[in-house]
């Protein structure tokens, strides 16, 4: 965050570039990886095809919404989104905003305190 803040003026100029060039420049900042680049390209820079690969929750939610599969992977998510090439980021955003979320997995039992005071 500090590195990005130090380059704020330069980052503001990215909005004038096409998404591919903007993503390439953003990715040159140390600590900014592919997931961050794609997460910025979609909602911030308006790239309709930006897919944040490497996210923990998004593949599960997309696979659940599109194929009824409880667990998903980046590869499966990209396979399901292939027919929407050019608009994949918008499809993801629409499904998440519509409330699609993979079923929760984990303990449903209330955690009991170990010691009572």
Backbone as a chain_set.jsonl record, in Angstrom:
{"seq": "XXXXXXXXXXXXXXXXXXXXXXXXXXXXXXXXXXXXXXXXXXXXXXXXXXXXXXXXXXXXXXXXXXXXXXXXXXXXXXXXXXXXXXXXXXXXXXXXXXXXXXXXXXXXXXXXXXXXX", "coords": {"N": [[0.816, -1.177, 0.0], [1.938, 1.205, 0.758], [3.901, 1.539, -1.186], [2.275, 1.873, -3.449], [0.912, 4.193, -2.693], [2.997, 6.018, -2.719], [3.37, 6.242, -5.404], [1.139, 7.492, -6.372], [0.384, 9.646, -8.118], [1.351, 8.756, -10.594], [-0.127, 6.406, -10.81], [-2.688, 7.417, -11.075], [-2.662, 8.26, -13.685], [-3.051, 5.963, -15.11], [-5.695, 5.528, -15.775], [-6.143, 6.645, -18.245], [-5.079, 4.919, -20.051], [-5.269, 1.912, -22.12], [-6.792, -1.108, -20.828], [-4.982, -3.344, -20.865], [-2.379, -2.251, -21.08], [-2.438, -0.6, -18.804], [-2.689, -2.537, -16.779], [-0.267, -3.889, -17.107], [1.58, -1.916, -16.375], [0.786, -1.396, -13.739], [1.373, -3.839, -12.598], [4.12, -3.737, -12.379], [4.859, -2.684, -9.978], [6.372, -3.501, -6.983], [5.127, -6.097, -5.028], [2.568, -5.97, -5.976], [0.523, -8.163, -7.399], [-0.813, -10.546, -9.859], [-3.519, -11.073, -9.057], [-4.263, -8.72, -7.704], [-3.918, -6.851, -9.768], [-5.911, -7.667, -11.635], [-8.142, -7.334, -10.022], [-8.215, -4.603, -9.769], [-8.368, -3.714, -12.408], [-10.964, -4.387, -13.313], [-13.311, -3.236, -11.62], [-12.243, -0.637, -11.121], [-10.836, 0.416, -13.377], [-12.548, -0.247, -15.39], [-12.423, -2.541, -17.059], [-14.149, -4.893, -18.796], [-13.617, -7.594, -18.921], [-11.976, -8.49, -16.918], [-10.739, -10.908, -14.766], [-10.337, -11.968, -11.572], [-8.11, -14.143, -10.957], [-7.04, -16.555, -8.647], [-8.312, -15.858, -6.396], [-9.886, -16.735, -3.3], [-12.64, -17.185, -2.741], [-14.247, -16.503, -5.015], [-14.059, -18.408, -7.274], [-15.468, -20.637, -6.187], [-18.034, -19.569, -5.762], [-18.804, -18.826, -8.378], [-18.717, -21.273, -9.758], [-20.694, -22.609, -8.347], [-22.95, -21.028, -8.937], [-23.112, -21.244, -11.745], [-22.869, -23.941, -12.442], [-23.779, -25.51, -10.406], [-21.953, -26.678, -8.746], [-20.419, -27.316, -5.712], [-17.766, -26.81, -4.88], [-15.116, -25.109, -6.481], [-12.545, -24.411, -8.914], [-9.921, -22.23, -10.128], [-9.392, -22.93, -12.765], [-11.734, -24.356, -13.521], [-13.636, -22.348, -13.179], [-12.799, -20.5, -15.156], [-13.274, -22.072, -17.387], [-16.08, -22.306, -17.317], [-16.731, -19.646, -17.687], [-15.843, -19.146, -20.23], [-17.634, -18.953, -22.552], [-18.429, -16.337, -22.295], [-16.415, -14.639, -23.007], [-14.693, -11.602, -23.086], [-16.558, -10.32, -21.606], [-16.374, -11.405, -19.123], [-15.638, -10.448, -16.549], [-17.777, -8.775, -15.973], [-19.847, -10.639, -15.865], [-19.102, -12.125, -13.605], [-19.266, -10.102, -11.65], [-22.019, -9.476, -11.813], [-23.212, -11.909, -10.994], [-22.226, -12.138, -8.36], [-23.245, -9.791, -7.21], [-25.918, -10.393, -7.4], [-26.211, -12.083, -5.362], [-25.238, -14.674, -5.369], [-23.54, -17.25, -3.837], [-21.3, -19.704, -2.807], [-22.29, -22.636, -0.972], [-21.828, -22.536, 2.528], [-19.137, -23.995, 4.336], [-18.237, -25.643, 7.16], [-17.961, -25.66, 10.75], [-21.112, -25.859, 12.32], [-21.844, -25.678, 14.806], [-22.129, -23.958, 17.831], [-19.362, -22.366, 19.296], [-18.023, -23.43, 22.298], [-17.155, -21.966, 25.399], [-13.937, -22.447, 26.885], [-13.12, -22.111, 29.525], [-14.911, -21.127, 32.382], [-15.688, -18.184, 34.013]], "CA": [[0.0, 0.0, 0.0], [2.818, 2.371, 0.824], [4.505, 1.705, -2.516], [1.243, 2.43, -4.34], [0.653, 5.572, -2.269], [4.119, 6.844, -3.174], [3.248, 6.404, -6.854], [-0.26, 7.855, -6.615], [0.224, 10.467, -9.332], [1.548, 7.885, -11.754], [-1.244, 5.473, -10.885], [-3.858, 8.142, -11.571], [-2.543, 8.351, -15.144], [-3.414, 4.687, -15.71], [-7.075, 5.543, -16.275], [-6.147, 7.09, -19.64], [-4.515, 3.853, -20.879], [-6.133, 0.745, -22.302], [-6.628, -1.99, -19.669], [-3.802, -4.21, -20.94], [-1.214, -1.424, -20.743], [-2.579, -0.18, -17.408], [-2.378, -3.704, -15.959], [1.169, -4.154, -17.193], [2.288, -0.91, -15.564], [0.438, -1.617, -12.335], [2.082, -5.048, -12.176], [5.55, -3.503, -12.164], [5.073, -2.265, -8.592], [6.702, -4.62, -6.118], [4.051, -6.442, -4.109], [1.301, -5.984, -6.703], [0.52, -9.367, -8.22], [-1.885, -10.704, -10.843], [-4.847, -10.948, -8.456], [-4.492, -7.295, -7.451], [-4.065, -6.179, -11.057], [-7.236, -7.968, -12.18], [-9.148, -6.75, -9.128], [-8.25, -3.168, -10.042], [-8.769, -3.473, -13.793], [-12.408, -4.485, -13.488], [-14.138, -2.176, -11.044], [-11.637, 0.694, -11.101], [-10.5, 0.899, -14.714], [-13.637, -0.563, -16.302], [-12.18, -3.65, -17.981], [-15.268, -5.814, -18.636], [-13.182, -8.985, -18.991], [-11.007, -8.759, -15.847], [-11.096, -12.039, -13.907], [-9.321, -12.093, -10.51], [-7.682, -15.525, -10.728], [-6.275, -16.684, -7.416], [-9.17, -15.493, -5.277], [-10.316, -17.934, -2.584], [-14.088, -17.38, -2.742], [-14.917, -16.282, -6.289], [-14.286, -19.629, -8.066], [-16.519, -21.454, -5.58], [-19.326, -18.931, -6.007], [-19.116, -18.876, -9.803], [-19.013, -22.666, -10.091], [-21.987, -22.919, -7.744], [-23.989, -20.31, -9.679], [-23.209, -21.625, -13.155], [-22.892, -25.387, -12.675], [-24.284, -26.222, -9.242], [-20.846, -27.374, -8.101], [-20.153, -26.679, -4.424], [-16.382, -26.348, -4.854], [-14.607, -24.823, -7.813], [-11.147, -24.002, -9.032], [-9.743, -21.18, -11.13], [-9.498, -23.544, -14.09], [-13.148, -24.645, -13.788], [-14.307, -21.06, -13.319], [-12.462, -19.974, -16.479], [-13.971, -22.925, -18.357], [-17.494, -21.92, -17.31], [-16.857, -18.271, -18.176], [-15.332, -19.053, -21.605], [-18.61, -18.433, -23.519], [-18.641, -14.909, -22.052], [-15.146, -13.947, -23.24], [-14.886, -10.185, -23.359], [-17.469, -9.794, -20.584], [-16.295, -12.304, -17.964], [-15.641, -9.666, -15.315], [-19.152, -8.313, -15.739], [-20.637, -11.807, -15.458], [-18.736, -12.384, -12.206], [-19.838, -9.033, -10.817], [-23.48, -9.627, -11.798], [-23.571, -13.059, -10.164], [-21.949, -11.837, -6.951], [-24.205, -8.778, -6.762], [-27.225, -11.046, -7.304], [-26.228, -12.839, -4.115], [-24.741, -16.044, -5.504], [-22.423, -17.582, -2.968], [-21.226, -21.149, -2.585], [-22.715, -23.012, 0.377], [-20.788, -22.439, 3.559], [-18.648, -25.261, 4.87], [-17.552, -25.432, 8.416], [-18.754, -26.056, 11.905], [-22.361, -25.149, 12.537], [-22.058, -25.741, 16.235], [-21.597, -22.817, 18.537], [-18.125, -22.633, 20.026], [-18.234, -23.379, 23.738], [-15.979, -21.441, 26.106], [-13.124, -23.464, 27.554], [-13.154, -21.872, 30.973], [-15.984, -20.231, 32.829], [-15.19, -17.32, 35.085]], "C": [[0.867, 1.25, 0.0], [3.469, 2.619, -0.531], [3.512, 2.319, -3.491], [0.955, 3.888, -3.987], [1.767, 6.503, -2.74], [4.055, 7.111, -4.677], [1.844, 6.851, -7.258], [-0.454, 8.673, -7.889], [0.375, 9.625, -10.593], [0.399, 6.904, -11.928], [-2.511, 6.151, -11.405], [-3.838, 8.257, -13.093], [-2.949, 7.057, -15.842], [-4.822, 4.68, -16.289], [-7.15, 5.959, -17.735], [-5.653, 5.995, -20.59], [-5.532, 2.743, -21.108], [-5.838, -0.238, -21.167], [-5.383, -2.866, -19.701], [-2.545, -3.444, -20.536], [-1.261, -0.99, -19.276], [-2.226, -1.329, -16.467], [-0.898, -4.026, -15.954], [1.951, -3.168, -16.332], [2.016, -1.092, -14.074], [1.208, -2.819, -11.783], [3.571, -4.863, -11.954], [5.863, -3.062, -10.737], [5.311, -3.503, -7.736], [5.571, -4.856, -5.114], [2.679, -6.452, -4.754], [1.346, -7.154, -7.673], [-0.669, -9.428, -9.162], [-3.281, -10.544, -10.258], [-5.19, -9.48, -8.233], [-4.722, -6.547, -8.755], [-5.463, -6.415, -11.61], [-8.352, -7.381, -11.321], [-9.285, -5.253, -9.346], [-8.769, -2.896, -11.454], [-10.275, -3.488, -13.979], [-13.155, -3.296, -12.924], [-13.552, -0.771, -11.137], [-11.408, 1.247, -12.507], [-11.508, 0.472, -15.779], [-13.369, -1.647, -17.316], [-13.289, -4.685, -17.795], [-14.87, -7.282, -18.592], [-12.208, -9.364, -17.878], [-11.524, -9.851, -14.909], [-10.012, -12.183, -12.844], [-9.003, -13.548, -10.185], [-6.814, -15.551, -9.479], [-7.078, -16.282, -6.19], [-9.655, -16.776, -4.602], [-11.795, -18.209, -2.783], [-14.731, -17.34, -4.122], [-15.084, -17.563, -7.109], [-15.396, -20.514, -7.509], [-17.896, -20.867, -5.901], [-19.734, -19.021, -7.468], [-19.465, -20.302, -10.219], [-20.362, -23.095, -9.516], [-23.116, -22.282, -8.565], [-24.191, -20.871, -11.083], [-23.343, -23.126, -13.397], [-23.43, -26.178, -11.49], [-23.215, -27.019, -8.513], [-20.441, -26.623, -6.838], [-18.748, -26.102, -4.352], [-15.906, -26.154, -6.288], [-13.142, -24.442, -7.761], [-11.075, -22.872, -10.05], [-9.936, -21.742, -12.535], [-10.956, -23.798, -14.463], [-13.933, -23.35, -13.978], [-14.048, -20.475, -14.709], [-13.148, -20.775, -17.581], [-15.45, -22.522, -18.452], [-17.707, -20.515, -17.873], [-16.428, -18.105, -19.635], [-16.366, -18.535, -22.613], [-18.843, -16.922, -23.4], [-17.364, -14.093, -22.246], [-15.404, -12.516, -23.691], [-15.764, -9.521, -22.312], [-17.401, -10.605, -19.289], [-16.319, -11.569, -16.637], [-17.033, -9.173, -14.966], [-20.053, -9.463, -15.296], [-20.358, -12.123, -13.986], [-19.39, -11.36, -11.296], [-21.351, -9.17, -10.705], [-23.912, -10.786, -10.903], [-23.346, -12.778, -8.682], [-22.924, -10.8, -6.403], [-25.612, -9.351, -6.622], [-27.321, -11.933, -6.068], [-25.764, -14.27, -4.22], [-23.506, -16.233, -4.634], [-22.445, -19.085, -2.744], [-21.69, -21.462, -1.171], [-21.546, -22.976, 1.352], [-20.417, -23.831, 4.04], [-17.902, -24.956, 6.156], [-18.45, -25.82, 9.569], [-20.0, -25.201, 12.053], [-22.726, -25.128, 14.018], [-21.436, -24.517, 16.885], [-20.354, -23.208, 19.322], [-18.372, -22.429, 21.513], [-16.988, -22.807, 24.41], [-15.247, -22.557, 26.845], [-13.221, -23.314, 29.073], [-14.307, -20.927, 31.286], [-15.485, -19.442, 34.039], [-16.167, -17.196, 36.178]], "O": [[0.561, 2.231, -0.678], [3.579, 3.762, -0.976], [3.876, 3.194, -4.277], [0.775, 4.721, -4.875], [1.507, 7.646, -3.116], [4.619, 8.091, -5.163], [1.418, 6.602, -8.386], [-1.377, 8.404, -8.658], [-0.393, 9.773, -11.544], [-0.004, 6.602, -13.051], [-3.313, 5.525, -12.097], [-4.894, 8.342, -13.72], [-3.171, 7.059, -17.052], [-5.111, 3.905, -17.201], [-8.136, 5.652, -18.405], [-5.792, 6.128, -21.806], [-6.526, 2.639, -20.39], [-4.745, -0.207, -20.6], [-4.782, -3.107, -18.654], [-1.743, -3.935, -19.741], [-0.241, -1.01, -18.587], [-1.538, -1.122, -15.467], [-0.337, -4.393, -14.922], [2.888, -3.56, -15.636], [2.92, -0.957, -13.25], [1.642, -2.808, -10.631], [4.224, -5.745, -11.396], [7.026, -3.069, -10.334], [4.522, -4.446, -7.772], [5.121, -3.93, -4.44], [1.715, -6.903, -4.136], [2.105, -7.144, -8.643], [-1.445, -8.477, -9.256], [-4.146, -9.941, -10.893], [-6.3, -9.05, -8.547], [-5.616, -5.705, -8.842], [-6.134, -5.465, -12.013], [-9.392, -6.977, -11.842], [-10.359, -4.691, -9.13], [-9.526, -1.948, -11.666], [-10.809, -2.675, -14.733], [-13.59, -2.428, -13.681], [-14.306, 0.198, -11.224], [-11.741, 2.397, -12.794], [-11.336, 0.8, -16.954], [-14.028, -1.68, -18.355], [-13.367, -5.302, -16.733], [-15.696, -8.132, -18.261], [-11.664, -10.468, -17.898], [-12.605, -9.731, -14.333], [-8.87, -12.492, -13.182], [-9.562, -14.116, -9.247], [-5.964, -14.684, -9.278], [-6.578, -16.356, -5.067], [-9.817, -17.798, -5.269], [-12.177, -19.363, -2.977], [-15.68, -18.083, -4.371], [-16.183, -17.796, -7.612], [-16.18, -21.079, -8.271], [-18.814, -21.598, -6.27], [-20.902, -19.269, -7.765], [-20.424, -20.506, -10.964], [-21.088, -23.864, -10.145], [-24.121, -22.934, -8.85], [-25.324, -20.963, -11.556], [-23.867, -23.544, -14.43], [-23.527, -27.403, -11.566], [-23.529, -27.932, -7.749], [-20.153, -25.427, -6.89], [-18.559, -25.01, -3.815], [-16.244, -26.926, -7.185], [-12.582, -24.185, -6.695], [-12.049, -22.591, -10.75], [-10.564, -21.113, -13.387], [-11.375, -23.498, -15.581], [-14.801, -23.271, -14.848], [-14.977, -20.005, -15.365], [-13.556, -20.211, -18.597], [-15.997, -22.413, -19.55], [-18.748, -20.232, -18.468], [-16.627, -17.039, -20.216], [-16.002, -17.731, -23.472], [-19.394, -16.305, -24.311], [-17.242, -12.988, -21.716], [-16.232, -12.264, -24.566], [-15.723, -8.303, -22.144], [-18.292, -10.494, -18.447], [-16.961, -12.026, -15.691], [-17.42, -9.156, -13.798], [-20.925, -9.279, -14.446], [-21.287, -12.361, -13.214], [-19.998, -11.716, -10.286], [-21.91, -9.0, -9.621], [-24.869, -10.659, -10.139], [-24.175, -13.135, -7.846], [-23.378, -10.912, -5.264], [-26.409, -8.859, -5.824], [-28.386, -12.472, -5.764], [-25.88, -15.022, -3.253], [-22.554, -15.457, -4.704], [-23.506, -19.666, -2.516], [-21.508, -20.649, -0.265], [-20.421, -23.345, 1.015], [-21.26, -24.722, 4.139], [-17.029, -24.089, 6.191], [-19.581, -26.261, 9.365], [-19.951, -23.978, 11.928], [-23.778, -24.626, 14.414], [-20.338, -24.099, 16.519], [-20.312, -24.271, 19.941], [-18.869, -21.383, 21.933], [-15.871, -23.142, 24.016], [-15.865, -23.488, 27.363], [-13.387, -24.296, 29.797], [-14.614, -20.027, 30.504], [-14.92, -20.012, 34.972], [-15.908, -16.504, 37.163]]}, "num_chains": 1, "name": "protein.A"}
